[in-house]
Amino acid sequence: MIYNGIDFDTYFKNYPNEEGYFGKYGGVYVNDELKKAMAEITEAYFTICKSRKFIDELRRIRKEFQGRPTPISHLERLSNKLGNVQLYVKREDLNHTGAHKLNHCMGEALLAKYMGKKKLIAETGAGQHGVAIATAAAYFGLECDVYMGSVDIKKQAPNVARMKILGANVVEVTHGLATLKEAVDAAFEAYAKDYENSIYCIGSVVGPHPFPMMVRDFQSVVGFEAREQFVEMTGELPDAVVACVGGGSNSAGFFAGFLNDPVDIYGIEPLGRGTKMGDHAASLQYGTEGVMHGFNSIMLKDENGDPAPVYSVASGLDYPSSGPEHAFLHELGRVKYDVIGDDDTIDAFFTLSRLEGIIPAIESSHAVAYGMKLAKQMGKGSVLINLSGRGDKDMDYIIENYGIR
């Protein structure tokens, strides 16, 4: 399929290019020492990850340890309540550790093992990436430091406990807003001091090349599984697919399976409390081009051009930028990026729980809320939503701040 001059038959061979750019977005904006480290990772990825031994090992891990493939569930009761459009969810909440994050964490950890690295360094917001990287470190016998903002540590206490039980060292980050952006800052600083012995396992499709590409590739298993499963289940492609977007790992992997199909694709950002700066984290909707954390993309900026303060009820989405591939797909118009606020998100959290017996992560609830909205607008057809994680981690926070609805 050719869309806006881009041939999606060969898309993954051409994007990113050798310098790590999706159009004008991406690249490697780090100091010369870290450029050497990124080049080492890139070379290792293109060498090791194309080997039969690596691919076979990763497939075995996905099947025997992660429990892949994860299923698709038809939301029959919710669909009937909303009208004639049929809603389905790809159940990444059933992936081991309860979210999509383990898909790339096991890949990154396996790469680190082959490269002879001894430690995994990571950041986390909602804690799912932290739990996944701690799980991968335990599986491969590696050390693990996870940087997490103090605000998120309080919101995500169950995941903090899980990381510690798995043997990870959780490093509290207290500067700035003490959320995801600051955790990334701290993790980058730590990695810069010890890149010879460690690898920074970035938790999304952000950061300097090769991470936006590498994380997308590891996560693409979600999209390609979902496409095959949906066609087998229904005999046709969905009319629309929906996923939430913060940095954008779950959505990049999910969308990969459908970019070359006549399917409408929606990426949903957190509108939070509203459009005022500091009340949301919808970078693609309200941001401008800029560089942070080693890559060029669309970001929310303050009056000085620095990353702006952001907010979302979902700790995993409150990041002031988005992955460079998302910026590229947004510019092309291949993916429509829209927003959902906190209120609709929390309503969707309870609705899916009550009608379908599935408690979604707050991050995933953004996609569910938009899928419900889309179903009312479409009138007929089908919508496939990526349920990127389960809501166990969020229940205490939800009850404390919203009660039981």
C-alpha positions as CSV (number, residue, x, y, z in Angstrom):
1,M,0.0,0.0,0.0
2,I,1.3,3.5,-0.9
3,Y,0.2,6.3,1.4
4,N,1.2,9.9,1.0
5,G,4.2,8.8,-1.1
6,I,5.4,6.1,1.3
7,D,5.4,2.5,0.1
8,F,4.4,0.5,3.2
9,D,5.3,-2.8,1.4
10,T,8.9,-1.8,2.1
11,Y,8.4,0.5,5.1
12,F,10.3,-1.5,7.7
13,K,13.3,-1.8,5.4
14,N,13.5,1.9,4.8
15,Y,12.5,3.4,8.2
16,P,14.5,4.3,10.1
17,N,17.4,5.0,7.8
18,E,21.0,4.2,8.7
19,E,21.3,7.3,10.8
20,G,18.2,6.4,12.7
21,Y,15.7,8.9,11.2
22,F,12.1,8.5,10.4
23,G,11.9,11.4,8.0
24,K,13.3,14.2,10.1
25,Y,12.6,12.6,13.4
26,G,14.9,10.4,15.4
27,G,18.7,10.4,15.2
28,V,21.4,10.2,17.9
29,Y,21.7,13.5,19.9
30,V,24.2,12.4,22.6
31,N,27.9,13.1,23.4
32,D,30.7,11.4,21.5
33,E,31.2,8.8,24.2
34,L,27.6,7.7,24.2
35,K,27.5,7.8,20.4
36,K,30.2,5.0,20.5
37,A,28.0,3.1,22.9
38,M,24.9,3.5,20.7
39,A,27.0,2.4,17.7
40,E,28.1,-0.7,19.6
41,I,24.4,-1.6,20.4
42,T,23.4,-0.9,16.8
43,E,26.1,-3.2,15.4
44,A,25.2,-5.9,17.9
45,Y,21.5,-5.7,17.2
46,F,22.0,-6.0,13.4
47,T,24.4,-8.8,13.8
48,I,23.1,-10.9,16.7
49,C,19.4,-10.3,16.3
50,K,19.5,-11.6,12.7
51,S,21.1,-14.8,13.8
52,R,19.1,-18.0,13.9
53,K,20.3,-18.7,17.4
54,F,19.1,-15.4,18.8
55,I,15.7,-15.6,17.0
56,D,15.1,-19.2,18.1
57,E,16.0,-18.3,21.7
58,L,13.7,-15.3,21.7
59,R,10.9,-17.4,20.2
60,R,11.4,-20.1,22.9
61,I,11.3,-17.5,25.7
62,R,8.1,-15.9,24.3
63,K,6.4,-19.3,24.1
64,E,7.7,-21.0,27.3
65,F,8.2,-18.1,29.6
66,Q,6.0,-15.2,28.6
67,G,3.0,-17.3,27.5
68,R,2.7,-16.0,24.0
69,P,0.7,-15.7,21.9
70,T,-1.7,-13.7,23.9
71,P,-5.3,-14.0,22.8
72,I,-7.9,-11.6,21.4
73,S,-11.2,-11.3,23.3
74,H,-14.5,-10.2,21.9
75,L,-16.2,-7.7,24.2
76,E,-19.7,-8.9,23.5
77,R,-21.5,-7.3,26.4
78,L,-19.8,-3.9,26.0
79,S,-20.4,-4.0,22.2
80,N,-24.1,-4.7,22.7
81,K,-24.4,-1.8,25.2
82,L,-22.8,0.6,22.7
83,G,-24.7,-0.4,19.6
84,N,-23.8,-2.4,16.5
85,V,-20.0,-2.0,16.3
86,Q,-18.1,-5.0,17.6
87,L,-15.2,-4.3,20.0
88,Y,-12.3,-6.6,20.5
89,V,-9.1,-6.4,22.7
90,K,-5.6,-7.8,22.2
91,R,-4.9,-9.2,25.7
92,E,-1.4,-8.0,26.5
93,D,-2.6,-8.0,30.1
94,L,-2.1,-11.8,29.9
95,N,1.5,-11.5,28.8
96,H,3.8,-12.5,31.8
97,T,4.2,-9.7,34.3
98,G,0.9,-8.2,33.1
99,A,1.8,-5.9,30.3
100,H,3.4,-5.6,26.9
101,K,6.7,-4.4,28.3
102,L,8.3,-7.8,28.7
103,N,8.3,-8.2,24.9
104,H,11.1,-5.8,24.5
105,C,12.7,-6.3,27.9
106,M,13.5,-10.0,27.2
107,G,14.8,-9.0,23.8
108,E,17.0,-6.2,25.2
109,A,18.3,-8.4,28.1
110,L,19.1,-11.3,25.7
111,L,21.0,-8.8,23.5
112,A,22.9,-7.5,26.7
113,K,23.8,-11.1,27.6
114,Y,25.2,-11.8,24.1
115,M,27.1,-8.5,24.3
116,G,28.7,-9.5,27.6
117,K,27.1,-6.8,29.7
118,K,26.6,-7.3,33.4
119,K,23.9,-4.8,34.3
120,L,20.6,-3.6,33.0
121,I,19.7,0.1,33.7
122,A,16.1,1.3,33.2
123,E,13.6,3.9,34.0
124,T,9.9,3.3,34.8
125,G,6.8,5.4,35.3
126,A,3.8,3.1,35.9
127,G,6.2,0.4,37.1
128,Q,5.4,-2.1,34.4
129,H,8.6,-1.6,32.5
130,G,10.5,-1.7,35.8
131,V,8.9,-5.0,36.7
132,A,9.6,-6.4,33.2
133,I,13.2,-5.4,33.2
134,A,13.6,-6.8,36.8
135,T,12.1,-10.0,35.5
136,A,14.4,-10.2,32.5
137,A,17.4,-9.5,34.8
138,A,16.4,-12.3,37.1
139,Y,15.9,-14.7,34.2
140,F,19.3,-14.0,32.7
141,G,21.2,-13.5,36.0
142,L,22.1,-9.8,35.5
143,E,22.2,-6.9,37.9
144,C,19.4,-4.4,37.6
145,D,19.0,-0.7,38.6
146,V,15.5,0.8,38.0
147,Y,15.1,4.6,38.3
148,M,11.6,5.8,39.3
149,G,10.2,9.2,40.3
150,S,9.1,9.5,44.0
151,V,5.6,10.5,42.8
152,D,5.2,7.3,40.8
153,I,6.7,5.2,43.6
154,K,3.8,6.3,45.8
155,K,1.2,5.7,43.1
156,Q,2.6,2.3,42.1
157,A,3.5,0.7,45.4
158,P,2.6,-2.9,44.3
159,N,5.0,-2.7,41.3
160,V,7.8,-1.2,43.4
161,A,7.4,-4.2,45.7
162,R,7.5,-6.6,42.8
163,M,10.7,-5.1,41.5
164,K,12.4,-5.4,44.8
165,I,11.2,-9.0,45.2
166,L,12.7,-9.8,41.8
167,G,16.1,-8.5,43.0
168,A,16.2,-5.1,41.3
169,N,17.6,-2.0,43.0
170,V,14.9,0.7,42.8
171,V,16.5,4.2,42.8
172,E,14.2,7.0,43.9
173,V,14.4,10.2,41.8
174,T,13.3,13.3,43.7
175,H,14.2,16.2,41.5
176,G,11.9,18.2,39.3
177,L,8.4,16.8,39.1
178,A,9.8,13.4,40.2
179,T,7.9,11.5,37.5
180,L,8.8,9.7,34.3
181,K,10.9,12.4,32.5
182,E,13.1,12.8,35.6
183,A,13.5,9.1,35.9
184,V,14.7,9.0,32.3
185,D,17.2,11.8,33.0
186,A,18.6,9.9,36.0
187,A,18.9,6.6,34.2
188,F,20.7,8.3,31.3
189,E,23.2,9.8,33.7
190,A,23.9,6.5,35.3
191,Y,24.3,4.8,32.0
192,A,26.8,7.4,30.8
193,K,29.0,6.6,33.8
194,D,29.0,2.8,33.2
195,Y,28.1,2.1,29.6
196,E,31.0,-0.4,29.2
197,N,29.5,-2.8,31.7
198,S,25.8,-2.1,31.3
199,I,23.1,-1.5,28.8
200,Y,20.3,1.1,29.2
201,C,17.1,-0.8,28.4
202,I,14.9,2.1,27.4
203,G,11.3,1.5,28.2
204,S,9.7,2.9,25.0
205,V,10.3,3.8,21.4
206,V,12.2,6.8,22.5
207,G,15.8,7.8,23.0
208,P,18.7,7.7,20.5
209,H,18.9,5.3,17.7
210,P,18.8,2.2,17.7
211,F,16.2,2.2,20.6
212,P,13.1,3.5,18.8
213,M,13.7,0.9,16.1
214,M,14.8,-1.9,18.4
215,V,11.9,-1.6,20.8
216,R,9.4,-1.3,17.9
217,D,10.8,-4.5,16.4
218,F,10.6,-6.4,19.6
219,Q,7.0,-5.1,20.2
220,S,5.8,-5.8,16.7
221,V,5.0,-9.4,17.8
222,V,1.9,-7.8,19.3
223,G,0.6,-6.4,16.0
224,F,1.5,-9.3,13.8
225,E,-0.1,-11.8,16.2
226,A,-3.2,-9.6,16.5
227,R,-3.6,-9.3,12.7
228,E,-3.4,-13.1,12.2
229,Q,-5.7,-13.8,15.1
230,F,-8.3,-11.3,14.1
231,V,-8.5,-12.6,10.5
232,E,-8.7,-16.2,11.8
233,M,-11.5,-15.2,14.3
234,T,-13.6,-13.1,12.0
235,G,-12.5,-13.8,8.4
236,E,-11.6,-10.1,7.8
237,L,-9.5,-7.2,9.0
238,P,-10.8,-4.8,11.7
239,D,-12.1,-1.5,10.5
240,A,-10.1,0.3,13.1
241,V,-7.3,-0.4,15.6
242,V,-6.7,1.7,18.7
243,A,-3.8,2.0,21.2
244,C,-2.7,4.5,23.8
245,V,0.4,6.6,23.2
246,G,2.8,8.0,25.8
247,G,6.4,7.3,24.6
248,G,4.6,4.8,22.4
249,S,6.0,1.3,22.7
250,N,2.7,-0.7,22.8
251,S,1.2,1.3,20.0
252,A,4.3,1.2,17.8
253,G,4.4,-2.6,18.0
254,F,0.6,-2.9,17.6
255,F,0.4,-0.6,14.6
256,A,3.3,-2.4,12.9
257,G,0.9,-5.3,12.1
258,F,-1.6,-3.0,10.3
259,L,0.4,-0.2,8.6
260,N,0.2,-1.9,5.2
261,D,-3.5,-2.6,5.4
262,P,-6.7,-0.6,4.6
263,V,-7.3,-0.1,8.3
264,D,-7.9,3.1,10.2
265,I,-5.3,3.5,13.0
266,Y,-5.7,5.6,16.1
267,G,-3.1,6.6,18.6
268,I,-4.6,8.0,21.8
269,E,-2.7,10.5,24.0
270,P,-3.6,11.6,27.5
271,L,-5.5,14.9,27.7
272,G,-5.5,14.6,31.5
273,R,-7.4,17.5,33.1
274,G,-7.5,19.7,30.0
275,T,-5.7,21.7,27.4
276,K,-3.8,24.0,29.7
277,M,0.0,23.4,29.8
278,G,0.9,21.2,32.7
279,D,-2.6,19.6,32.7
280,H,-1.9,17.0,30.0
281,A,0.8,15.0,28.2
282,A,-0.5,15.2,24.6
283,S,2.7,16.0,22.9
284,L,1.6,15.2,19.3
285,Q,-1.5,17.3,19.7
286,Y,0.0,20.4,21.3
287,G,3.8,20.1,20.9
288,T,6.4,21.3,18.5
289,E,9.6,19.8,17.1
290,G,12.4,19.5,19.6
291,V,15.3,17.4,21.0
292,M,15.3,15.6,24.3
293,H,16.7,12.4,25.7
294,G,18.9,11.9,22.6
295,F,16.3,12.1,19.8
296,N,14.4,14.6,17.8
297,S,10.6,14.4,17.8
298,I,7.5,16.4,18.8
299,M,7.6,17.6,22.4
300,L,5.8,19.9,24.8
301,K,8.0,22.9,25.7
302,D,7.9,25.6,28.3
303,E,8.5,29.3,27.6
304,N,12.3,28.6,27.6
305,G,12.0,25.8,25.1
306,D,12.8,23.1,27.7
307,P,10.5,20.1,28.3
308,A,7.3,21.3,29.8
309,P,5.7,19.9,32.9
310,V,3.1,17.2,32.0
311,Y,0.4,15.4,33.8
312,S,-1.7,12.2,33.3
313,V,-3.7,10.0,35.6
314,A,-1.6,7.2,34.0
315,S,2.0,7.2,35.3
316,G,3.1,5.4,32.1
317,L,1.9,8.2,29.8
318,D,3.1,11.4,31.5
319,Y,6.1,12.0,29.2
320,P,6.6,15.3,27.4
321,S,7.5,13.8,24.0
322,S,6.6,10.9,21.8
323,G,8.6,8.4,19.9
324,P,10.1,9.7,16.6
325,E,8.2,7.1,14.5
326,H,4.9,8.3,16.0
327,A,5.9,11.9,15.0
328,F,6.6,10.6,11.5
329,L,3.4,8.7,11.2
330,H,1.5,11.7,12.5
331,E,3.1,14.0,9.9
332,L,2.2,11.5,7.1
333,G,-1.3,11.2,8.3
334,R,-1.2,7.4,8.3
335,V,-2.1,7.3,12.0
336,K,-4.7,9.6,13.5
337,Y,-3.6,10.8,16.9
338,D,-6.3,12.0,19.2
339,V,-6.8,12.6,23.0
340,I,-8.9,11.2,25.9
341,G,-9.1,12.9,29.3
342,D,-9.0,11.5,32.8
343,D,-12.7,11.4,33.4
344,D,-13.5,9.3,30.3
345,T,-10.5,7.1,31.1
346,I,-11.7,6.3,34.6
347,D,-15.2,5.6,33.3
348,A,-13.8,3.1,30.8
349,F,-11.7,1.5,33.5
350,F,-14.9,0.7,35.5
351,T,-17.0,-0.1,32.5
352,L,-14.7,-2.8,31.1
353,S,-14.2,-4.2,34.6
354,R,-17.9,-4.5,35.3
355,L,-19.1,-5.7,31.9
356,E,-16.3,-8.0,30.8
357,G,-14.5,-9.0,33.9
358,I,-11.2,-7.4,32.7
359,I,-9.5,-4.8,34.9
360,P,-7.4,-2.7,32.5
361,A,-4.3,-0.6,33.3
362,I,-5.1,3.1,33.4
363,E,-2.9,3.5,30.4
364,S,-4.9,1.0,28.4
365,S,-8.1,2.5,29.7
366,H,-7.3,5.5,27.5
367,A,-7.5,3.3,24.4
368,V,-10.6,1.5,25.7
369,A,-12.3,4.9,26.3
370,Y,-11.5,6.0,22.8
371,G,-12.6,2.7,21.3
372,M,-16.0,3.1,23.0
373,K,-16.3,6.6,21.7
374,L,-15.3,5.4,18.2
375,A,-17.9,2.6,18.3
376,K,-20.7,5.2,19.0
377,Q,-19.5,7.3,16.0
378,M,-19.0,4.5,13.5
379,G,-22.4,2.8,13.7
380,K,-21.2,-0.4,12.2
381,G,-18.0,-2.4,11.8
382,S,-15.3,-3.6,14.2
383,V,-12.6,-2.0,16.4
384,L,-9.6,-3.8,17.8
385,I,-8.1,-2.2,20.9
386,N,-4.6,-3.0,22.3
387,L,-5.2,-3.8,26.0
388,S,-1.5,-3.1,26.8
389,G,-1.7,-4.0,30.5
390,R,-3.7,-5.1,33.5
391,G,-4.9,-2.8,36.3
392,D,-3.7,-4.6,39.4
393,K,-1.1,-2.0,39.8
394,D,-3.7,0.8,39.7
395,M,-6.4,-0.4,42.0
396,D,-5.2,1.2,45.3
397,Y,-4.7,4.5,43.5
398,I,-8.1,4.3,41.8
399,I,-10.0,3.5,45.0
400,E,-8.2,6.2,47.0
401,N,-8.8,8.9,44.4
402,Y,-12.1,7.8,42.7
403,G,-13.7,5.4,45.0
404,I,-15.8,2.5,43.7
405,R,-18.2,3.5,41.0
